[in-house]
């Protein structure tokens, strides 16, 4: 039974790895379509707000503080 689970999990991991460039391409394509749509509408003042929102989301997700303190009081 564990052999089937190993094969299934390996297959799923391989499929995700192989499909990740396609998903990334679709995300970039969608972002380009949205930017073209906003440009055609004429909302040029939206760009700094959109860039700031994306930066804030990415910074909060990937550059956040760790949940535990890195300082230890053992030797101080």
PDB file of N, CA, C and O in Angstrom:
ATOM      1  N   UNK A   1       0.818  -1.194   0.000  1.00  0.00           N
ATOM      2  CA  UNK A   1       0.000   0.000   0.000  1.00  0.00           C
ATOM      3  C   UNK A   1       0.859   1.255   0.000  1.00  0.00           C
ATOM      4  O   UNK A   1       0.549   2.224  -0.693  1.00  0.00           O
ATOM      5  N   UNK A   2       1.944   1.241   0.779  1.00  0.00           N
ATOM      6  CA  UNK A   2       2.797   2.425   0.825  1.00  0.00           C
ATOM      7  C   UNK A   2       3.505   2.646  -0.511  1.00  0.00           C
ATOM      8  O   UNK A   2       3.858   3.777  -0.845  1.00  0.00           O
ATOM      9  N   UNK A   3       3.714   1.585  -1.267  1.00  0.00           N
ATOM     10  CA  UNK A   3       4.331   1.736  -2.573  1.00  0.00           C
ATOM     11  C   UNK A   3       3.430   2.536  -3.510  1.00  0.00           C
ATOM     12  O   UNK A   3       3.907   3.372  -4.278  1.00  0.00           O
ATOM     13  N   UNK A   4       2.128   2.275  -3.440  1.00  0.00           N
ATOM     14  CA  UNK A   4       1.183   3.028  -4.265  1.00  0.00           C
ATOM     15  C   UNK A   4       1.162   4.485  -3.832  1.00  0.00           C
ATOM     16  O   UNK A   4       1.102   5.386  -4.668  1.00  0.00           O
ATOM     17  N   UNK A   5       1.212   4.714  -2.538  1.00  0.00           N
ATOM     18  CA  UNK A   5       1.232   6.092  -2.038  1.00  0.00           C
ATOM     19  C   UNK A   5       2.496   6.812  -2.486  1.00  0.00           C
ATOM     20  O   UNK A   5       2.447   7.982  -2.864  1.00  0.00           O
ATOM     21  N   UNK A   6       3.622   6.118  -2.443  1.00  0.00           N
ATOM     22  CA  UNK A   6       4.876   6.726  -2.885  1.00  0.00           C
ATOM     23  C   UNK A   6       4.818   7.080  -4.365  1.00  0.00           C
ATOM     24  O   UNK A   6       5.234   8.169  -4.761  1.00  0.00           O
ATOM     25  N   UNK A   7       4.313   6.182  -5.170  1.00  0.00           N
ATOM     26  CA  UNK A   7       4.193   6.456  -6.603  1.00  0.00           C
ATOM     27  C   UNK A   7       3.234   7.606  -6.865  1.00  0.00           C
ATOM     28  O   UNK A   7       3.505   8.462  -7.707  1.00  0.00           O
ATOM     29  N   UNK A   8       2.113   7.632  -6.149  1.00  0.00           N
ATOM     30  CA  UNK A   8       1.129   8.703  -6.356  1.00  0.00           C
ATOM     31  C   UNK A   8       1.700  10.051  -5.935  1.00  0.00           C
ATOM     32  O   UNK A   8       1.541  11.041  -6.650  1.00  0.00           O
ATOM     33  N   UNK A   9       2.363  10.099  -4.784  1.00  0.00           N
ATOM     34  CA  UNK A   9       2.936  11.374  -4.355  1.00  0.00           C
ATOM     35  C   UNK A   9       4.065  11.807  -5.284  1.00  0.00           C
ATOM     36  O   UNK A   9       4.213  12.998  -5.558  1.00  0.00           O
ATOM     37  N   UNK A  10       4.852  10.871  -5.768  1.00  0.00           N
ATOM     38  CA  UNK A  10       5.901  11.202  -6.733  1.00  0.00           C
ATOM     39  C   UNK A  10       5.330  11.728  -8.042  1.00  0.00           C
ATOM     40  O   UNK A  10       5.857  12.672  -8.630  1.00  0.00           O
ATOM     41  N   UNK A  11       4.247  11.104  -8.487  1.00  0.00           N
ATOM     42  CA  UNK A  11       3.606  11.553  -9.717  1.00  0.00           C
ATOM     43  C   UNK A  11       3.033  12.956  -9.557  1.00  0.00           C
ATOM     44  O   UNK A  11       3.155  13.784 -10.460  1.00  0.00           O
ATOM     45  N   UNK A  12       2.410  13.227  -8.415  1.00  0.00           N
ATOM     46  CA  UNK A  12       1.830  14.548  -8.175  1.00  0.00           C
ATOM     47  C   UNK A  12       2.922  15.606  -8.100  1.00  0.00           C
ATOM     48  O   UNK A  12       2.763  16.698  -8.644  1.00  0.00           O
ATOM     49  N   UNK A  13       4.024  15.295  -7.435  1.00  0.00           N
ATOM     50  CA  UNK A  13       5.129  16.250  -7.359  1.00  0.00           C
ATOM     51  C   UNK A  13       5.720  16.522  -8.738  1.00  0.00           C
ATOM     52  O   UNK A  13       6.024  17.668  -9.068  1.00  0.00           O
ATOM     53  N   UNK A  14       5.881  15.488  -9.535  1.00  0.00           N
ATOM     54  CA  UNK A  14       6.414  15.675 -10.882  1.00  0.00           C
ATOM     55  C   UNK A  14       5.460  16.502 -11.736  1.00  0.00           C
ATOM     56  O   UNK A  14       5.900  17.357 -12.505  1.00  0.00           O
ATOM     57  N   UNK A  15       4.168  16.258 -11.609  1.00  0.00           N
ATOM     58  CA  UNK A  15       3.191  17.026 -12.372  1.00  0.00           C
ATOM     59  C   UNK A  15       3.218  18.496 -11.965  1.00  0.00           C
ATOM     60  O   UNK A  15       3.144  19.375 -12.823  1.00  0.00           O
ATOM     61  N   UNK A  16       3.324  18.774 -10.661  1.00  0.00           N
ATOM     62  CA  UNK A  16       3.396  20.161 -10.207  1.00  0.00           C
ATOM     63  C   UNK A  16       4.659  20.851 -10.706  1.00  0.00           C
ATOM     64  O   UNK A  16       4.619  22.014 -11.108  1.00  0.00           O
ATOM     65  N   UNK A  17       5.762  20.144 -10.680  1.00  0.00           N
ATOM     66  CA  UNK A  17       7.017  20.720 -11.161  1.00  0.00           C
ATOM     67  C   UNK A  17       6.938  21.014 -12.652  1.00  0.00           C
ATOM     68  O   UNK A  17       7.394  22.063 -13.108  1.00  0.00           O
ATOM     69  N   UNK A  18       6.362  20.092 -13.407  1.00  0.00           N
ATOM     70  CA  UNK A  18       6.281  20.292 -14.850  1.00  0.00           C
ATOM     71  C   UNK A  18       5.250  21.353 -15.237  1.00  0.00           C
ATOM     72  O   UNK A  18       5.403  22.012 -16.265  1.00  0.00           O
ATOM     73  N   UNK A  19       4.215  21.525 -14.436  1.00  0.00           N
ATOM     74  CA  UNK A  19       3.177  22.497 -14.768  1.00  0.00           C
ATOM     75  C   UNK A  19       3.455  23.883 -14.211  1.00  0.00           C
ATOM     76  O   UNK A  19       2.765  24.829 -14.593  1.00  0.00           O
ATOM     77  N   UNK A  20       4.416  24.048 -13.342  1.00  0.00           N
ATOM     78  CA  UNK A  20       4.672  25.348 -12.738  1.00  0.00           C
ATOM     79  C   UNK A  20       5.055  26.429 -13.755  1.00  0.00           C
ATOM     80  O   UNK A  20       4.620  27.568 -13.587  1.00  0.00           O
ATOM     81  N   UNK A  21       5.846  26.141 -14.804  1.00  0.00           N
ATOM     82  CA  UNK A  21       6.104  27.206 -15.796  1.00  0.00           C
ATOM     83  C   UNK A  21       4.834  27.639 -16.528  1.00  0.00           C
ATOM     84  O   UNK A  21       4.688  28.810 -16.877  1.00  0.00           O
ATOM     85  N   UNK A  22       3.933  26.715 -16.758  1.00  0.00           N
ATOM     86  CA  UNK A  22       2.688  27.059 -17.442  1.00  0.00           C
ATOM     87  C   UNK A  22       1.837  27.957 -16.552  1.00  0.00           C
ATOM     88  O   UNK A  22       1.262  28.938 -17.024  1.00  0.00           O
ATOM     89  N   UNK A  23       1.756  27.628 -15.276  1.00  0.00           N
ATOM     90  CA  UNK A  23       0.990  28.446 -14.340  1.00  0.00           C
ATOM     91  C   UNK A  23       1.619  29.833 -14.224  1.00  0.00           C
ATOM     92  O   UNK A  23       0.898  30.831 -14.190  1.00  0.00           O
ATOM     93  N   UNK A  24       2.938  29.914 -14.164  1.00  0.00           N
ATOM     94  CA  UNK A  24       3.614  31.210 -14.092  1.00  0.00           C
ATOM     95  C   UNK A  24       3.348  32.035 -15.341  1.00  0.00           C
ATOM     96  O   UNK A  24       3.127  33.242 -15.250  1.00  0.00           O
ATOM     97  N   UNK A  25       3.367  31.402 -16.497  1.00  0.00           N
ATOM     98  CA  UNK A  25       3.078  32.099 -17.750  1.00  0.00           C
ATOM     99  C   UNK A  25       1.656  32.638 -17.755  1.00  0.00           C
ATOM    100  O   UNK A  25       1.421  33.759 -18.205  1.00  0.00           O
ATOM    101  N   UNK A  26       0.713  31.860 -17.266  1.00  0.00           N
ATOM    102  CA  UNK A  26      -0.680  32.308 -17.223  1.00  0.00           C
ATOM    103  C   UNK A  26      -0.829  33.489 -16.269  1.00  0.00           C
ATOM    104  O   UNK A  26      -1.584  34.419 -16.550  1.00  0.00           O
ATOM    105  N   UNK A  27      -0.122  33.461 -15.155  1.00  0.00           N
ATOM    106  CA  UNK A  27      -0.187  34.576 -14.207  1.00  0.00           C
ATOM    107  C   UNK A  27       0.377  35.844 -14.841  1.00  0.00           C
ATOM    108  O   UNK A  27      -0.218  36.914 -14.714  1.00  0.00           O
ATOM    109  N   UNK A  28       1.509  35.736 -15.518  1.00  0.00           N
ATOM    110  CA  UNK A  28       2.105  36.903 -16.173  1.00  0.00           C
ATOM    111  C   UNK A  28       1.202  37.409 -17.289  1.00  0.00           C
ATOM    112  O   UNK A  28       1.031  38.619 -17.443  1.00  0.00           O
ATOM    113  N   UNK A  29       0.629  36.514 -18.058  1.00  0.00           N
ATOM    114  CA  UNK A  29      -0.279  36.897 -19.136  1.00  0.00           C
ATOM    115  C   UNK A  29      -1.503  37.625 -18.585  1.00  0.00           C
ATOM    116  O   UNK A  29      -1.942  38.623 -19.156  1.00  0.00           O
ATOM    117  N   UNK A  30      -2.046  37.134 -17.491  1.00  0.00           N
ATOM    118  CA  UNK A  30      -3.194  37.786 -16.866  1.00  0.00           C
ATOM    119  C   UNK A  30      -2.816  39.169 -16.343  1.00  0.00           C
ATOM    120  O   UNK A  30      -3.591  40.115 -16.483  1.00  0.00           O
ATOM    121  N   UNK A  31      -1.652  39.294 -15.751  1.00  0.00           N
ATOM    122  CA  UNK A  31      -1.203  40.598 -15.259  1.00  0.00           C
ATOM    123  C   UNK A  31      -1.040  41.586 -16.405  1.00  0.00           C
ATOM    124  O   UNK A  31      -1.399  42.756 -16.275  1.00  0.00           O
ATOM    125  N   UNK A  32      -0.501  41.122 -17.524  1.00  0.00           N
ATOM    126  CA  UNK A  32      -0.363  41.987 -18.695  1.00  0.00           C
ATOM    127  C   UNK A  32      -1.717  42.414 -19.237  1.00  0.00           C
ATOM    128  O   UNK A  32      -1.890  43.563 -19.645  1.00  0.00           O
ATOM    129  N   UNK A  33      -2.668  41.506 -19.245  1.00  0.00           N
ATOM    130  CA  UNK A  33      -4.004  41.853 -19.726  1.00  0.00           C
ATOM    131  C   UNK A  33      -4.663  42.887 -18.816  1.00  0.00           C
ATOM    132  O   UNK A  33      -5.327  43.807 -19.295  1.00  0.00           O
ATOM    133  N   UNK A  34      -4.481  42.737 -17.517  1.00  0.00           N
ATOM    134  CA  UNK A  34      -5.061  43.702 -16.578  1.00  0.00           C
ATOM    135  C   UNK A  34      -4.402  45.061 -16.742  1.00  0.00           C
ATOM    136  O   UNK A  34      -5.084  46.086 -16.720  1.00  0.00           O
ATOM    137  N   UNK A  35      -3.073  45.081 -16.907  1.00  0.00           N
ATOM    138  CA  UNK A  35      -2.399  46.368 -17.100  1.00  0.00           C
ATOM    139  C   UNK A  35      -2.845  47.043 -18.386  1.00  0.00           C
ATOM    140  O   UNK A  35      -3.027  48.260 -18.405  1.00  0.00           O
ATOM    141  N   UNK A  36      -3.026  46.290 -19.454  1.00  0.00           N
ATOM    142  CA  UNK A  36      -3.527  46.869 -20.703  1.00  0.00           C
ATOM    143  C   UNK A  36      -4.936  47.416 -20.529  1.00  0.00           C
ATOM    144  O   UNK A  36      -5.259  48.481 -21.054  1.00  0.00           O
ATOM    145  N   UNK A  37      -5.758  46.706 -19.808  1.00  0.00           N
ATOM    146  CA  UNK A  37      -7.125  47.161 -19.574  1.00  0.00           C
ATOM    147  C   UNK A  37      -7.142  48.454 -18.771  1.00  0.00           C
ATOM    148  O   UNK A  37      -7.890  49.377 -19.094  1.00  0.00           O
ATOM    149  N   UNK A  38      -6.326  48.525 -17.733  1.00  0.00           N
ATOM    150  CA  UNK A  38      -6.273  49.736 -16.918  1.00  0.00           C
ATOM    151  C   UNK A  38      -5.703  50.896 -17.724  1.00  0.00           C
ATOM    152  O   UNK A  38      -6.147  52.033 -17.563  1.00  0.00           O
ATOM    153  N   UNK A  39      -4.734  50.629 -18.583  1.00  0.00           N
ATOM    154  CA  UNK A  39      -4.162  51.680 -19.419  1.00  0.00           C
ATOM    155  C   UNK A  39      -5.194  52.211 -20.405  1.00  0.00           C
ATOM    156  O   UNK A  39      -5.268  53.420 -20.628  1.00  0.00           O
ATOM    157  N   UNK A  40      -5.980  51.339 -20.989  1.00  0.00           N
ATOM    158  CA  UNK A  40      -7.006  51.781 -21.933  1.00  0.00           C
ATOM    159  C   UNK A  40      -8.091  52.602 -21.252  1.00  0.00           C
ATOM    160  O   UNK A  40      -8.647  53.521 -21.853  1.00  0.00           O
ATOM    161  N   UNK A  41      -8.391  52.277 -20.006  1.00  0.00           N
ATOM    162  CA  UNK A  41      -9.382  53.052 -19.270  1.00  0.00           C
ATOM    163  C   UNK A  41      -8.833  54.448 -18.984  1.00  0.00           C
ATOM    164  O   UNK A  41      -9.595  55.412 -18.903  1.00  0.00           O
ATOM    165  N   UNK A  42      -7.531  54.555 -18.834  1.00  0.00           N
ATOM    166  CA  UNK A  42      -6.913  55.854 -18.619  1.00  0.00           C
ATOM    167  C   UNK A  42      -6.608  56.155 -17.180  1.00  0.00           C
ATOM    168  O   UNK A  42      -6.393  57.313 -16.824  1.00  0.00           O
ATOM    169  N   UNK A  43      -6.584  55.160 -16.356  1.00  0.00           N
ATOM    170  CA  UNK A  43      -6.324  55.375 -14.932  1.00  0.00           C
ATOM    171  C   UNK A  43      -4.836  55.247 -14.672  1.00  0.00           C
ATOM    172  O   UNK A  43      -4.381  54.239 -14.131  1.00  0.00           O
ATOM    173  N   UNK A  44      -4.066  56.277 -15.061  1.00  0.00           N
ATOM    174  CA  UNK A  44      -2.614  56.205 -14.863  1.00  0.00           C
ATOM    175  C   UNK A  44      -2.233  56.432 -13.412  1.00  0.00           C
ATOM    176  O   UNK A  44      -1.147  56.029 -12.995  1.00  0.00           O
ATOM    177  N   UNK A  45      -3.089  57.063 -12.636  1.00  0.00           N
ATOM    178  CA  UNK A  45      -2.776  57.300 -11.225  1.00  0.00           C
ATOM    179  C   UNK A  45      -2.894  56.025 -10.397  1.00  0.00           C
ATOM    180  O   UNK A  45      -2.483  55.998  -9.236  1.00  0.00           O
ATOM    181  N   UNK A  46      -3.444  54.984 -10.977  1.00  0.00           N
ATOM    182  CA  UNK A  46      -3.620  53.732 -10.252  1.00  0.00           C
ATOM    183  C   UNK A  46      -2.301  52.970 -10.146  1.00  0.00           C
ATOM    184  O   UNK A  46      -2.145  52.155  -9.237  1.00  0.00           O
ATOM    185  N   UNK A  47      -1.355  53.208 -11.037  1.00  0.00           N
ATOM    186  CA  UNK A  47      -0.124  52.422 -11.078  1.00  0.00           C
ATOM    187  C   UNK A  47       0.698  52.505  -9.812  1.00  0.00           C
ATOM    188  O   UNK A  47       1.139  51.465  -9.323  1.00  0.00           O
ATOM    189  N   UNK A  48       0.933  53.682  -9.250  1.00  0.00           N
ATOM    190  CA  UNK A  48       1.707  53.690  -7.998  1.00  0.00           C
ATOM    191  C   UNK A  48       0.987  52.974  -6.862  1.00  0.00           C
ATOM    192  O   UNK A  48       1.624  52.321  -6.036  1.00  0.00           O
ATOM    193  N   UNK A  49      -0.317  53.091  -6.817  1.00  0.00           N
ATOM    194  CA  UNK A  49      -1.085  52.411  -5.768  1.00  0.00           C
ATOM    195  C   UNK A  49      -1.013  50.901  -5.963  1.00  0.00           C
ATOM    196  O   UNK A  49      -0.826  50.157  -5.001  1.00  0.00           O
ATOM    197  N   UNK A  50      -1.161  50.449  -7.206  1.00  0.00           N
ATOM    198  CA  UNK A  50      -1.096  49.009  -7.486  1.00  0.00           C
ATOM    199  C   UNK A  50       0.296  48.455  -7.173  1.00  0.00           C
ATOM    200  O   UNK A  50       0.419  47.377  -6.591  1.00  0.00           O
ATOM    201  N   UNK A  51       1.336  49.185  -7.558  1.00  0.00           N
ATOM    202  CA  UNK A  51       2.700  48.725  -7.278  1.00  0.00           C
ATOM    203  C   UNK A  51       2.961  48.669  -5.774  1.00  0.00           C
ATOM    204  O   UNK A  51       3.599  47.736  -5.288  1.00  0.00           O
ATOM    205  N   UNK A  52       2.475  49.653  -5.049  1.00  0.00           N
ATOM    206  CA  UNK A  52       2.637  49.648  -3.604  1.00  0.00           C
ATOM    207  C   UNK A  52       1.889  48.508  -2.943  1.00  0.00           C
ATOM    208  O   UNK A  52       2.383  47.904  -1.991  1.00  0.00           O
ATOM    209  N   UNK A  53       0.686  48.208  -3.449  1.00  0.00           N
ATOM    210  CA  UNK A  53      -0.099  47.111  -2.879  1.00  0.00           C
ATOM    211  C   UNK A  53       0.591  45.770  -3.112  1.00  0.00           C
ATOM    212  O   UNK A  53       0.652  44.935  -2.211  1.00  0.00           O
ATOM    213  N   UNK A  54       1.110  45.567  -4.320  1.00  0.00           N
ATOM    214  CA  UNK A  54       1.812  44.313  -4.619  1.00  0.00           C
ATOM    215  C   UNK A  54       3.065  44.193  -3.763  1.00  0.00           C
ATOM    216  O   UNK A  54       3.355  43.123  -3.227  1.00  0.00           O
ATOM    217  N   UNK A  55       3.809  45.292  -3.633  1.00  0.00           N
ATOM    218  CA  UNK A  55       5.020  45.256  -2.808  1.00  0.00           C
ATOM    219  C   UNK A  55       4.680  44.964  -1.348  1.00  0.00           C
ATOM    220  O   UNK A  55       5.377  44.193  -0.688  1.00  0.00           O
ATOM    221  N   UNK A  56       3.617  45.576  -0.850  1.00  0.00           N
ATOM    222  CA  UNK A  56       3.221  45.334   0.538  1.00  0.00           C
ATOM    223  C   UNK A  56       2.839  43.875   0.767  1.00  0.00           C
ATOM    224  O   UNK A  56       3.225  43.277   1.772  1.00  0.00           O
ATOM    225  N   UNK A  57       2.084  43.310  -0.160  1.00  0.00           N
ATOM    226  CA  UNK A  57       1.677  41.915  -0.030  1.00  0.00           C
ATOM    227  C   UNK A  57       2.892  40.993  -0.052  1.00  0.00           C
ATOM    228  O   UNK A  57       3.005  40.084   0.770  1.00  0.00           O
ATOM    229  N   UNK A  58       3.798  41.233  -0.999  1.00  0.00           N
ATOM    230  CA  UNK A  58       4.973  40.372  -1.091  1.00  0.00           C
ATOM    231  C   UNK A  58       5.887  40.531   0.122  1.00  0.00           C
ATOM    232  O   UNK A  58       6.439  39.547   0.612  1.00  0.00           O
ATOM    233  N   UNK A  59       6.049  41.751   0.604  1.00  0.00           N
ATOM    234  CA  UNK A  59       6.905  41.951   1.765  1.00  0.00           C
ATOM    235  C   UNK A  59       6.319  41.323   3.015  1.00  0.00           C
ATOM    236  O   UNK A  59       7.051  40.752   3.825  1.00  0.00           O
ATOM    237  N   UNK A  60       5.013  41.422   3.181  1.00  0.00           N
ATOM    238  CA  UNK A  60       4.400  40.824   4.364  1.00  0.00           C
ATOM    239  C   UNK A  60       4.458  39.305   4.302  1.00  0.00           C
ATOM    240  O   UNK A  60       4.546  38.640   5.335  1.00  0.00           O
ATOM    241  N   UNK A  61       4.408  38.755   3.093  1.00  0.00           N
ATOM    242  CA  UNK A  61       4.393  37.302   2.964  1.00  0.00           C
ATOM    243  C   UNK A  61       5.794  36.714   3.100  1.00  0.00           C
ATOM    244  O   UNK A  61       5.978  35.706   3.781  1.00  0.00           O
ATOM    245  N   UNK A  62       6.776  37.330   2.464  1.00  0.00           N
ATOM    246  CA  UNK A  62       8.093  36.708   2.383  1.00  0.00           C
ATOM    247  C   UNK A  62       9.144  37.340   3.288  1.00  0.00           C
ATOM    248  O   UNK A  62      10.183  36.723   3.521  1.00  0.00           O
ATOM    249  N   UNK A  63       8.919  38.530   3.801  1.00  0.00           N
ATOM    250  CA  UNK A  63       9.944  39.187   4.597  1.00  0.00           C
ATOM    251  C   UNK A  63       9.448  39.497   6.002  1.00  0.00           C
ATOM    252  O   UNK A  63       9.903  40.455   6.628  1.00  0.00           O
ATOM    253  N   UNK A  64       8.540  38.710   6.486  1.00  0.00           N
ATOM    254  CA  UNK A  64       8.000  38.962   7.814  1.00  0.00           C
ATOM    255  C   UNK A  64       8.940  38.529   8.907  1.00  0.00           C
ATOM    256  O   UNK A  64       9.915  37.816   8.670  1.00  0.00           O
ATOM    257  N   UNK A  65       8.636  38.967  10.099  1.00  0.00           N
ATOM    258  CA  UNK A  65       9.416  38.581  11.265  1.00  0.00           C
ATOM    259  C   UNK A  65       9.125  37.119  11.601  1.00  0.00           C
ATOM    260  O   UNK A  65       8.006  36.647  11.401  1.00  0.00           O
ATOM    261  N   UNK A  66      10.114  36.412  12.104  1.00  0.00           N
ATOM    262  CA  UNK A  66       9.859  35.026  12.518  1.00  0.00           C
ATOM    263  C   UNK A  66       8.924  34.993  13.723  1.00  0.00           C
ATOM    264  O   UNK A  66       8.846  35.948  14.496  1.00  0.00           O
ATOM    265  N   UNK A  67       8.226  33.887  13.863  1.00  0.00           N
ATOM    266  CA  UNK A  67       7.275  33.750  14.959  1.00  0.00           C
ATOM    267  C   UNK A  67       7.962  33.622  16.314  1.00  0.00           C
ATOM    268  O   UNK A  67       7.384  33.967  17.345  1.00  0.00           O
ATOM    269  N   UNK A  68       9.187  33.130  16.308  1.00  0.00           N
ATOM    270  CA  UNK A  68       9.925  33.000  17.562  1.00  0.00           C
ATOM    271  C   UNK A  68      11.130  33.925  17.526  1.00  0.00           C
ATOM    272  O   UNK A  68      11.641  34.247  16.453  1.00  0.00           O
ATOM    273  N   UNK A  69      11.570  34.339  18.662  1.00  0.00           N
ATOM    274  CA  UNK A  69      12.710  35.234  18.754  1.00  0.00           C
ATOM    275  C   UNK A  69      13.996  34.464  18.456  1.00  0.00           C
ATOM    276  O   UNK A  69      14.160  33.318  18.876  1.00  0.00           O
ATOM    277  N   UNK A  70      14.888  35.100  17.740  1.00  0.00           N
ATOM    278  CA  UNK A  70      16.175  34.488  17.431  1.00  0.00           C
ATOM    279  C   UNK A  70      17.194  34.733  18.551  1.00  0.00           C
ATOM    280  O   UNK A  70      18.242  34.089  18.593  1.00  0.00           O
ATOM    281  N   UNK A  71      16.883  35.660  19.447  1.00  0.00           N
ATOM    282  CA  UNK A  71      17.793  35.956  20.560  1.00  0.00           C
ATOM    283  C   UNK A  71      17.514  34.977  21.694  1.00  0.00           C
ATOM    284  O   UNK A  71      16.365  34.694  22.033  1.00  0.00           O
ATOM    285  N   UNK A  72      18.575  34.484  22.254  1.00  0.00           N
ATOM    286  CA  UNK A  72      18.440  33.562  23.363  1.00  0.00           C
ATOM    287  C   UNK A  72      19.124  34.171  24.582  1.00  0.00           C
ATOM    288  O   UNK A  72      20.151  34.838  24.458  1.00  0.00           O
ATOM    289  N   UNK A  73      18.560  33.940  25.735  1.00  0.00           N
ATOM    290  CA  UNK A  73      19.127  34.484  26.971  1.00  0.00           C
ATOM    291  C   UNK A  73      20.010  33.482  27.683  1.00  0.00           C
ATOM    292  O   UNK A  73      20.320  33.672  28.859  1.00  0.00           O
ATOM    293  N   UNK A  74      20.425  32.425  27.012  1.00  0.00           N
ATOM    294  CA  UNK A  74      21.173  31.361  27.665  1.00  0.00           C
ATOM    295  C   UNK A  74      22.594  31.769  28.016  1.00  0.00           C
ATOM    296  O   UNK A  74      23.111  31.344  29.049  1.00  0.00           O
ATOM    297  N   UNK A  75      23.226  32.562  27.205  1.00  0.00           N
ATOM    298  CA  UNK A  75      24.624  32.894  27.487  1.00  0.00           C
ATOM    299  C   UNK A  75      24.822  34.346  27.847  1.00  0.00           C
ATOM    300  O   UNK A  75      25.959  34.778  28.034  1.00  0.00           O
ATOM    301  N   UNK A  76      23.769  35.103  27.950  1.00  0.00           N
ATOM    302  CA  UNK A  76      23.923  36.540  28.174  1.00  0.00           C
ATOM    303  C   UNK A  76      23.958  36.897  29.637  1.00  0.00           C
ATOM    304  O   UNK A  76      24.084  38.072  29.983  1.00  0.00           O
TER     305      UNK A  76
END
